[in-house]
Amino acid sequence: MKRLEGKVAIITGAARGMGEAHARLFSQEGAKKEELQEKQELALSKMKELGNEYFDNIVSGNYPKGFVDHAIDINRAINNLPPRK
């Protein structure tokens, strides 16, 4: 059994850099991933590649309600987004 099998992880910025590395690791360990990302096209391609359960564009009107509805049982949260200026 993988270490994170059945766990839910929220990963922001998961389309590239450290966020992508976190998403890959969590995927390898069996976690269900919830991804928040600004750049929708990039995020959607990564979501398909890594098998994410849910994606939300953080600048959409749906965030955060649509996201939270899918992430009720959160086990881990990783924030890779820099502060906004």
Secondary structure, DSSP 8 states (H G I E B T S, - for coil): --TTTT-EEEEETTTSHHHHHHHHHHHHTT-EEEEEES-HHHHHHHHHHHT-SEEEETTSTTTTHHHHHH-TT--EEE-------
